[in-house]
Amino acid sequence: MSKTGKYLVCGILTGACNGFFGGGGGSVLVPLLTRVCHEEQRSAFATSVAVILPLCTLSVGIYLWRGGLDVMTAAPYLAGGAVGGYFGGKIFKGVKLPWLKKGFGALLIVGGVRCLL
């Protein structure tokens, strides 16, 4: 499969995950980019962050259209997420890659365990 084809398949899987669960596409995209597309880990993290905005914007539109989103409940999370995203982006380059991998792995494990329980 061509490199473009691999990216397209990864995008489809990421978008499907994001749409189905209402988020989380970025957590699927990082492993796909590193394993399927052979991207460098730091580049995969950055690409994942860049992909989150359009994916979530589309998902928000669909949830709004179908009446499944309470905007007033979501507003504080949006504000907090914007602040956290700003500072996370600022410190991203300064964090060594092994720590990024461990942090991402821990996030996935904690999230997975919480979903199971």
C-alpha positions as CSV (number, residue, x, y, z in Angstrom):
1,M,0.0,0.0,0.0
2,S,1.3,3.5,-0.8
3,K,2.2,6.0,1.9
4,T,-0.8,8.1,1.0
5,G,-3.1,5.1,1.2
6,K,-1.7,4.3,4.7
7,Y,-2.4,7.8,5.9
8,L,-5.9,7.7,4.4
9,V,-6.7,4.4,6.2
10,C,-5.2,5.8,9.5
11,G,-7.4,8.9,9.0
12,I,-10.5,6.9,8.5
13,L,-9.9,4.7,11.6
14,T,-9.1,7.8,13.6
15,G,-12.2,9.7,12.5
16,A,-14.4,6.6,13.0
17,C,-13.1,6.3,16.6
18,N,-13.6,10.0,17.3
19,G,-17.1,10.0,15.9
20,F,-18.1,6.8,17.7
21,F,-16.8,7.7,21.1
22,G,-17.1,11.5,20.8
23,G,-13.4,11.9,21.1
24,G,-10.3,9.9,21.5
25,G,-9.2,9.9,17.8
26,G,-5.8,11.3,18.8
27,S,-5.1,8.3,21.1
28,V,-5.7,6.0,18.2
29,L,-3.8,8.1,15.7
30,V,-0.4,8.1,17.5
31,P,0.0,4.3,17.5
32,L,-1.3,4.2,13.9
33,L,1.2,6.8,12.7
34,T,4.2,5.2,14.4
35,R,3.4,1.6,13.5
36,V,1.6,1.8,10.2
37,C,3.1,4.9,8.7
38,H,6.5,4.7,10.5
39,E,6.4,8.3,11.7
40,E,8.8,9.5,14.4
41,Q,7.1,9.5,17.8
42,R,7.3,13.2,18.4
43,S,6.0,13.9,15.0
44,A,3.1,11.5,15.6
45,F,2.2,13.3,18.8
46,A,2.2,16.7,17.1
47,T,0.2,15.4,14.1
48,S,-2.3,13.9,16.5
49,V,-2.8,17.3,18.2
50,A,-3.2,19.0,14.9
51,V,-5.8,16.5,13.8
52,I,-7.9,16.7,17.0
53,L,-9.4,20.2,16.2
54,P,-11.1,19.3,12.8
55,L,-12.2,15.9,14.0
56,C,-13.7,17.2,17.2
57,T,-15.3,20.2,15.3
58,L,-17.0,17.7,13.0
59,S,-18.1,15.5,15.9
60,V,-19.5,18.6,17.8
61,G,-21.5,19.6,14.8
62,I,-23.0,16.1,14.5
63,Y,-23.8,16.0,18.2
64,L,-25.3,19.5,18.1
65,W,-27.4,18.6,15.1
66,R,-28.7,15.5,16.8
67,G,-29.4,17.3,20.1
68,G,-26.9,15.3,22.2
69,L,-24.7,18.2,23.4
70,D,-25.3,20.6,26.3
71,V,-23.2,23.6,25.4
72,M,-23.4,25.1,28.9
73,T,-22.0,22.0,30.5
74,A,-19.2,21.7,27.9
75,A,-18.1,25.4,28.1
76,P,-16.0,25.1,31.3
77,Y,-14.2,22.0,29.8
78,L,-13.5,23.9,26.7
79,A,-12.0,26.8,28.6
80,G,-9.9,24.5,30.8
81,G,-8.9,22.5,27.7
82,A,-7.7,25.6,25.9
83,V,-5.5,26.6,28.9
84,G,-4.1,23.1,29.3
85,G,-3.5,22.8,25.6
86,Y,-1.6,26.0,25.5
87,F,0.7,25.1,28.4
88,G,1.0,21.5,27.2
89,G,2.1,22.7,23.8
90,K,4.7,25.1,25.4
91,I,6.4,22.3,27.4
92,F,6.1,19.6,24.7
93,K,9.5,20.2,23.0
94,G,11.2,20.2,26.4
95,V,10.0,16.8,27.4
96,K,12.3,13.9,26.5
97,L,10.7,11.3,24.2
98,P,10.8,8.4,26.6
99,W,8.8,10.4,29.1
100,L,6.3,11.3,26.4
101,K,5.8,7.7,25.6
102,K,5.4,6.7,29.2
103,G,3.0,9.5,29.9
104,F,0.9,8.6,26.8
105,G,0.9,4.9,27.7
106,A,-0.1,5.7,31.3
107,L,-3.0,7.9,30.0
108,L,-4.2,5.1,27.8
109,I,-4.0,2.5,30.6
110,V,-5.8,4.7,33.1
111,G,-8.5,5.6,30.5
112,G,-8.9,2.0,29.5
113,V,-9.2,0.7,33.1
114,R,-11.8,3.4,33.9
115,C,-13.8,2.5,30.9
116,L,-13.8,-1.2,31.8
117,L,-14.8,-0.5,35.4
